[in-house]
């Protein structure tokens, strides 16, 4: 969102009384020093990818150059404790009698095997995910174990539950790809995430409690 701003820098010069206007004692003259017209960004509104407001709507290119496709999914799943390819398919819970779906599974496993050798071992998958996280713009300060426990689906406690939820996330687009499920409308407000009042109050309470703790700590240090 942008606004157009007209900036004008000027000085005021107080002149003498006008000869033919006796009621005016002083005259203020405006001396313009600098004038500038420019646009200022006051905020950015998030836009759903491929929605009617997105610039990629008219682009014919398919996948994004930075999209890692399904091979990060395989590494993360095995980092969460999954032991075999069959267990991965069982987590997705999709019928494997469709040849196109089976080919997608095989392609994802092949890509993951090329990028991370022996990715089925939990320690190898952990190391690969850790390297990928360290390459991001804002890598976590915690270890990979703590980062997965804290940031990956934080409301799910066990690693098994954390592994089941991505399986459901993969199942939904697979069903849409095969025509067994309608694609979601990206522009519908029903498919947008809305922060409820409880979440906003929880966030505000955490901020206020942290401020109170800092003030108490400073007070105790000063008195002691």
N, C-alpha and C positions, 0 to 999 in steps of 0.2 A: 504494500500500500504506500503510495507516494502523495505528497502534497507539493504544490508549486509555491515557492516563497520568493517574494520580491524584497530584497534587502537594499536599503538606501541609507547611506551615512551622510549627514549634513551638519553644518554649524549654523548658528543663529547670530546675526549681526544686528545690534540695536542702532538704528539711525536716528537722525534728528526729526523734529516736528515738520510735517509737510506745510509749506507756506500757505497753500490755498485751502487747507483743512484745519482750522484753528482748534477744533475739538480733539484732535489726535495729537497727544504729546510725544509719543514715541512710535517708531516704525520698526518692526522686526523683519529683517530680510533673511531668507533661507538660502544658504550657500551649499549646494549639493557637492560632496567630495567624492563619493563612490556609489555606484549603482550596480547591483548584481541580481540576476534571475537564475534560480536553480531549483532542483527537485530534491526533497529530503524524504528518505525512507522512514516512516514512522512505525512500521511493523510488517511482519511477513505472515501470511495466512497459509497454513499447511493445506496441500492439495493432494487428494488421492491420485496415485499413479494411474494413468490411462482414463481418468475421468474427463468430462467435457471441458474442464478448466485446465487440464494438464497439457503441456506442450508436446507430449508424446502421443497425443490422440491421433494425429495425422501421420505419424512416423510409421513406415511399413516394416522397419527392422524389428525382429522378434526379441530375442533375449538381450539383456543388458550385458555390457562388457565386464561389469564388476559382479555379476550374479554368479555365485559359486554352484548353483543348481543343487543336486541332491547329495553330493559327496560331503559337504560339511555335516549334513544330517546323519550320514553313516558314522562319521567319526565321533560326533557328539553322543549318538546312541550307544556306541561301544564304550565310550568314556563313562557312561552312566551305569555300566555293569552288564550290558547285554553280551551274551557269550557266542551266539551263532547267527548265521543268516536267516535260518528258519525262525528263530525267536524274533528277529526284526520284522519279518512278514507277519508273524502272529500278533505283534503289537499293532501293526497297521490294520489288521483284521479285515483284509479284503480278499475276495475270492481270487485264487491264482489260476483259474481256468481260462482267463483272457490272455491271449498271447501277447497283445500290446502291453499289458500291465507287467507281465513277466519280463519282457524285454526292457522295460523301464527299470525294474528292479536290478536286472543283470548289468545294465549300463551304469547305474549308480554305484553298485559294488565294484565294477571295473574301474570307474573313475577314482573312487576312494582308495583302491588298491594301488593305483598308479601314483597318487599323491602322497600316500602314507603306507609304506610297506609294513606288513604285519599289523594293520590297523585293528584287527580283531582282538589283539591283546590290549587289556585295559590301560597298561602303562604307556604303550605306544600311542594309543588314542589320546590319552591325557597330554602327552608331550606335543602332539600335533596341534591340538586345540589351544594349548598354551602358547605355542609359537604364533598361531593365527591371531590370538588376542593381543600379543605383544606388538604386533605390526599395526594395530589400529591406532587411530589418532589419539584416543584417550584410553590407554590400557589400564586395567585395574591394578591397584597396588597390592591386592591380596594374592595368595597363591591360587592356582587353578582350582583346587578343591574348594577353597573358601569362596571363590568367585562363582562357581557353579551352585554352591549351596545358598549364596546370598542373592545373586542376581538372576539366575535361571529359574523362572517360575517360583518365586520366593514363597508363595502360599502353599506349595506342595512340599511336604516334609521329606519323604523318602526318595531315594534315587529311582526306585522302581516306578513311583508315580510320575516323576519327572520324565522318565523314558516313555511312559504310556501316552502322555499328552501330546508330544510331537508325532506319535503314531497316528493319533486322531487328526492332527493338523495335516498330515500327508494324505490321509484317507479322503478328506473332503475334496481337495482338488483332483484326486484320481477319479472319484465318482463323477465329478463335473466333466473331466476329460473324456470319460467313456459314455457320457450322456445319461447316467443314472441319477444325476442331481443337477438342478438348475444353478446356473452361475449367479452369485450374489450381485445385487445392484450396488456398485461402488458409491453412487451418489445418494443413496437412500440414508436418511438419518438413523434408521433402525440398525444399520450396519456400522455406525460410527461409535466410537467409544465415548461414553459420557461419564465424567467424574461425579459420583454421587455426593450428597452432603456429608455422609459419614467419612468418606475419604478426605474431603477438604478439611473437615474438623480435625481428623486425625493428624493431617499434615501440620495444621496450625498449632495443635497442641504440642506436637514434637518440637516445633520451633520455639514456642514459649517456654517449655520445660528446659530446653538447652540454654536459653538465655538466663533463666533463673539459676541453673547450675553454675554457669560462668560467674554470675554476680555473687552467689554464695561462696564460690571458691576464692574469688578476689577478697571478699570480706573476711573470710577465715585467715587467709594469708596475711592480710593487713593487721588483724588483731593478734595473731599469734607471733 
